[in-house]
């Protein structure tokens, strides 16, 4: 884990989040980031098909 994640997790712990809540927050972030990357790929592929 990099420094940003460690700092963020410590901040969540300081705000009273449980380890399970923190795990769900991290999972949700990763899933949203993955979905964003896939959406961009689909959009770029769709644009390329229209330009051919």
MOPAC internal coordinates of N, CA, C and O (Angstrom, degrees):
PM7 1SCF
backbone

  N    0.0000 0     0.00 0     0.00 0    0    0    0
  C    1.4525 1     0.00 0     0.00 0    1    0    0
  C    1.5222 1   108.37 1     0.00 0    2    1    0
  O    1.2310 1   120.80 1   -39.68 1    3    2    1
  N    1.3175 1   116.08 1   140.32 1    3    2    1
  C    1.4537 1   117.68 1  -179.10 1    5    3    2
  C    1.5275 1   111.45 1   -87.42 1    6    5    3
  O    1.2310 1   120.85 1    -6.19 1    7    6    5
  N    1.3001 1   115.97 1   173.81 1    7    6    5
  C    1.4624 1   122.19 1  -174.91 1    9    7    6
  C    1.5303 1   113.15 1   -59.90 1   10    9    7
  O    1.2310 1   120.29 1   143.09 1   11   10    9
  N    1.3343 1   117.05 1   -36.91 1   11   10    9
  C    1.4682 1   119.69 1  -179.59 1   13   11   10
  C    1.5208 1   111.25 1   -62.50 1   14   13   11
  O    1.2310 1   120.27 1   136.40 1   15   14   13
  N    1.3330 1   117.09 1   -43.60 1   15   14   13
  C    1.4631 1   120.60 1  -179.99 1   17   15   14
  C    1.5223 1   110.28 1   -65.95 1   18   17   15
  O    1.2310 1   120.01 1   137.29 1   19   18   17
  N    1.3113 1   117.59 1   -42.71 1   19   18   17
  C    1.4659 1   120.90 1   179.97 1   21   19   18
  C    1.5209 1   109.95 1   -61.02 1   22   21   19
  O    1.2310 1   120.31 1   135.10 1   23   22   21
  N    1.3196 1   117.01 1   -44.90 1   23   22   21
  C    1.4645 1   121.50 1   179.30 1   25   23   22
  C    1.5353 1   110.67 1   -63.40 1   26   25   23
  O    1.2310 1   120.45 1   136.73 1   27   26   25
  N    1.3171 1   116.75 1   -43.27 1   27   26   25
  C    1.4525 1   121.07 1  -179.49 1   29   27   26
  C    1.5298 1   110.98 1   -64.67 1   30   29   27
  O    1.2310 1   120.15 1   136.83 1   31   30   29
  N    1.3307 1   117.31 1   -43.17 1   31   30   29
  C    1.4569 1   120.96 1   179.61 1   33   31   30
  C    1.5305 1   110.70 1   -64.19 1   34   33   31
  O    1.2310 1   120.16 1   138.81 1   35   34   33
  N    1.3241 1   117.31 1   -41.19 1   35   34   33
  C    1.4672 1   120.23 1   177.05 1   37   35   34
  C    1.5222 1   110.83 1   -62.91 1   38   37   35
  O    1.2310 1   120.43 1   143.28 1   39   38   37
  N    1.3308 1   116.78 1   -36.72 1   39   38   37
  C    1.4612 1   120.72 1   177.68 1   41   39   38
  C    1.5300 1   110.29 1   -64.84 1   42   41   39
  O    1.2310 1   120.38 1   136.14 1   43   42   41
  N    1.3382 1   116.87 1   -43.86 1   43   42   41
  C    1.4625 1   120.52 1   177.33 1   45   43   42
  C    1.5218 1   111.12 1   -61.51 1   46   45   43
  O    1.2310 1   120.35 1   137.30 1   47   46   45
  N    1.3265 1   116.95 1   -42.70 1   47   46   45
  C    1.4612 1   121.21 1   178.34 1   49   47   46
  C    1.5224 1   110.31 1   -61.24 1   50   49   47
  O    1.2310 1   120.30 1   139.58 1   51   50   49
  N    1.3368 1   117.03 1   -40.42 1   51   50   49
  C    1.4542 1   121.67 1   178.88 1   53   51   50
  C    1.5202 1   112.99 1   -65.61 1   54   53   51
  O    1.2310 1   120.87 1   153.70 1   55   54   53
  N    1.3276 1   115.93 1   -26.30 1   55   54   53
  C    1.4557 1   120.62 1   178.81 1   57   55   54
  C    1.5227 1   112.28 1   -88.10 1   58   57   55
  O    1.2310 1   120.38 1  -179.08 1   59   58   57
  N    1.3322 1   116.89 1     0.92 1   59   58   57
  C    1.4553 1   121.05 1   174.49 1   61   59   58
  C    1.5148 1   116.30 1    94.14 1   62   61   59
  O    1.2310 1   119.87 1  -169.29 1   63   62   61
  N    1.3252 1   117.84 1    10.71 1   63   62   61
  C    1.4598 1   120.11 1   176.86 1   65   63   62
  C    1.5194 1   109.69 1   -71.68 1   66   65   63
  O    1.2310 1   120.55 1   -36.83 1   67   66   65
  N    1.3281 1   116.55 1   143.17 1   67   66   65
  C    1.4585 1   121.04 1   176.94 1   69   67   66
  C    1.5294 1   108.76 1   -80.87 1   70   69   67
  O    1.2310 1   120.22 1   -18.61 1   71   70   69
  N    1.3375 1   117.19 1   161.39 1   71   70   69
  C    1.4737 1   118.99 1   177.08 1   73   71   70
  C    1.5283 1   112.86 1   -56.44 1   74   73   71
  O    1.2310 1   120.03 1   142.62 1   75   74   73
  N    1.3246 1   117.55 1   -37.38 1   75   74   73
  C    1.4672 1   120.45 1   178.55 1   77   75   74
  C    1.5176 1   111.94 1   -64.85 1   78   77   75
  O    1.2310 1   120.32 1   139.69 1   79   78   77
  N    1.3213 1   117.00 1   -40.31 1   79   78   77
  C    1.4662 1   120.59 1   177.81 1   81   79   78
  C    1.5200 1   110.92 1   -65.44 1   82   81   79
  O    1.2310 1   120.63 1   138.36 1   83   82   81
  N    1.3210 1   116.40 1   -41.64 1   83   82   81
  C    1.4611 1   120.70 1   178.65 1   85   83   82
  C    1.5165 1   110.05 1   -62.82 1   86   85   83
  O    1.2310 1   120.41 1   138.33 1   87   86   85
  N    1.3241 1   116.82 1   -41.67 1   87   86   85
  C    1.4566 1   121.03 1   179.68 1   89   87   86
  C    1.5253 1   110.50 1   -61.99 1   90   89   87
  O    1.2310 1   120.16 1   139.17 1   91   90   89
  N    1.3450 1   117.30 1   -40.83 1   91   90   89
  C    1.4627 1   120.28 1   178.92 1   93   91   90
  C    1.5262 1   111.42 1   -67.62 1   94   93   91
  O    1.2310 1   120.16 1   142.41 1   95   94   93
  N    1.3265 1   117.29 1   -37.59 1   95   94   93
  C    1.4655 1   121.04 1   177.91 1   97   95   94
  C    1.5284 1   110.14 1   -62.90 1   98   97   95
  O    1.2310 1   120.45 1   133.59 1   99   98   97
  N    1.3270 1   116.75 1   -46.41 1   99   98   97
  C    1.4687 1   121.54 1   179.94 1  101   99   98
  C    1.5233 1   109.95 1   -63.66 1  102  101   99
  O    1.2310 1   120.17 1   136.64 1  103  102  101
  N    1.3380 1   117.28 1   -43.36 1  103  102  101
  C    1.4633 1   121.34 1   179.17 1  105  103  102
  C    1.5271 1   110.33 1   -61.10 1  106  105  103
  O    1.2310 1   120.50 1   135.31 1  107  106  105
  N    1.3399 1   116.66 1   -44.69 1  107  106  105
  C    1.4602 1   120.53 1   179.73 1  109  107  106
  C    1.5274 1   110.85 1   -62.15 1  110  109  107
  O    1.2310 1   120.22 1   137.10 1  111  110  109
  N    1.3292 1   117.18 1   -42.90 1  111  110  109
  C    1.4630 1   120.75 1   178.02 1  113  111  110
  C    1.5226 1   111.04 1   -59.81 1  114  113  111
  O    1.2310 1   120.73 1   133.38 1  115  114  113
  N    1.3395 1   116.21 1   -46.62 1  115  114  113
  C    1.4606 1   119.70 1  -178.83 1  117  115  114
  C    1.5287 1   111.16 1   -63.71 1  118  117  115
  O    1.2310 1   119.99 1   139.85 1  119  118  117
  N    1.3267 1   117.62 1   -40.15 1  119  118  117
  C    1.4572 1   121.08 1   179.50 1  121  119  118
  C    1.5288 1   111.10 1   -66.22 1  122  121  119
  O    1.2310 1   120.47 1   138.93 1  123  122  121
  N    1.3259 1   116.71 1   -41.07 1  123  122  121
  C    1.4594 1   119.84 1   179.36 1  125  123  122
  C    1.5276 1   110.57 1   -66.96 1  126  125  123
  O    1.2310 1   120.21 1   141.39 1  127  126  125
  N    1.3201 1   117.20 1   -38.61 1  127  126  125
  C    1.4608 1   120.77 1   177.44 1  129  127  126
  C    1.5270 1   110.43 1   -64.47 1  130  129  127
  O    1.2310 1   120.16 1   137.45 1  131  130  129
  N    1.3366 1   117.29 1   -42.55 1  131  130  129
  C    1.4594 1   122.35 1   177.84 1  133  131  130
  C    1.5283 1   109.74 1   -62.02 1  134  133  131
  O    1.2310 1   120.34 1   134.59 1  135  134  133
  N    1.3293 1   116.96 1   -45.41 1  135  134  133
  C    1.4630 1   121.18 1  -179.65 1  137  135  134
  C    1.5266 1   110.59 1   -62.87 1  138  137  135
  O    1.2310 1   120.26 1   140.94 1  139  138  137
  N    1.3250 1   117.11 1   -39.06 1  139  138  137
  C    1.4611 1   121.13 1   178.55 1  141  139  138
  C    1.5230 1   110.92 1   -63.64 1  142  141  139
  O    1.2310 1   120.43 1   137.19 1  143  142  141
  N    1.3352 1   116.79 1   -42.81 1  143  142  141
  C    1.4639 1   120.51 1   178.32 1  145  143  142
  C    1.5199 1   111.14 1   -63.22 1  146  145  143
  O    1.2310 1   120.25 1   137.39 1  147  146  145
  N    1.3305 1   117.13 1   -42.61 1  147  146  145
  C    1.4625 1   120.70 1   179.52 1  149  147  146
  C    1.5251 1   110.82 1   -66.09 1  150  149  147
  O    1.2310 1   120.48 1   140.78 1  151  150  149
  N    1.3134 1   116.68 1   -39.22 1  151  150  149
  C    1.4652 1   120.16 1   178.94 1  153  151  150
  C    1.5254 1   110.72 1   -63.22 1  154  153  151
  O    1.2310 1   120.59 1   137.97 1  155  154  153
  N    1.3259 1   116.48 1   -42.03 1  155  154  153
  C    1.4594 1   120.29 1   177.93 1  157  155  154
  C    1.5164 1   110.98 1   -62.75 1  158  157  155
  O    1.2310 1   120.50 1   137.51 1  159  158  157
  N    1.3425 1   116.66 1   -42.49 1  159  158  157
  C    1.4664 1   120.71 1   178.22 1  161  159  158
  C    1.5219 1   110.66 1   -60.69 1  162  161  159
  O    1.2310 1   120.37 1   134.23 1  163  162  161
  N    1.3252 1   116.90 1   -45.77 1  163  162  161
  C    1.4574 1   120.33 1  -179.99 1  165  163  162
  C    1.5216 1   111.51 1   -63.35 1  166  165  163
  O    1.2310 1   120.68 1   139.04 1  167  166  165
  N    1.3280 1   116.31 1   -40.96 1  167  166  165
  C    1.4547 1   120.71 1   179.46 1  169  167  166
  C    1.5198 1   110.55 1   -63.61 1  170  169  167
  O    1.2310 1   120.47 1   134.52 1  171  170  169
  N    1.3426 1   116.71 1   -45.48 1  171  170  169
  C    1.4621 1   120.44 1   179.90 1  173  171  170
  C    1.5242 1   110.77 1   -64.20 1  174  173  171
  O    1.2310 1   119.88 1   138.98 1  175  174  173
  N    1.3270 1   117.83 1   -41.02 1  175  174  173
  C    1.4594 1   120.98 1   178.86 1  177  175  174
  C    1.5271 1   110.12 1   -65.19 1  178  177  175
  O    1.2310 1   120.30 1   140.79 1  179  178  177
  N    1.3095 1   117.04 1   -39.21 1  179  178  177
  C    1.4628 1   121.23 1   179.08 1  181  179  178
  C    1.5188 1   110.06 1   -65.11 1  182  181  179
  O    1.2310 1   120.01 1   139.08 1  183  182  181
  N    1.3231 1   117.59 1   -40.92 1  183  182  181
  C    1.4696 1   120.92 1   177.91 1  185  183  182
  C    1.5193 1   110.77 1   -63.82 1  186  185  183
  O    1.2310 1   120.43 1   139.71 1  187  186  185
  N    1.3289 1   116.79 1   -40.29 1  187  186  185
  C    1.4658 1   120.59 1  -179.52 1  189  187  186
  C    1.5257 1   111.24 1   -65.61 1  190  189  187
  O    1.2310 1   119.67 1   143.65 1  191  190  189
  N    1.3109 1   118.24 1   -36.35 1  191  190  189
  C    1.4502 1   121.61 1   179.38 1  193  191  190
  C    1.5324 1   111.29 1   -65.98 1  194  193  191
  O    1.2310 1   120.55 1   143.81 1  195  194  193
  N    1.3286 1   116.55 1   -36.19 1  195  194  193
  C    1.4519 1   120.56 1   179.72 1  197  195  194
  C    1.5190 1   112.63 1   -74.27 1  198  197  195
  O    1.2310 1   120.55 1   156.30 1  199  198  197
  N    1.3220 1   116.55 1   -23.70 1  199  198  197
  C    1.4633 1   120.63 1  -179.01 1  201  199  198
  C    1.5267 1   112.59 1   -85.96 1  202  201  199
  O    1.2310 1   120.11 1   165.27 1  203  202  201
  N    1.3211 1   117.40 1   -14.73 1  203  202  201
  C    1.4769 1   120.27 1  -177.94 1  205  203  202
  C    1.5036 1   113.03 1   -71.60 1  206  205  203
  O    1.2310 1   120.10 1   180.00 1  207  206  205

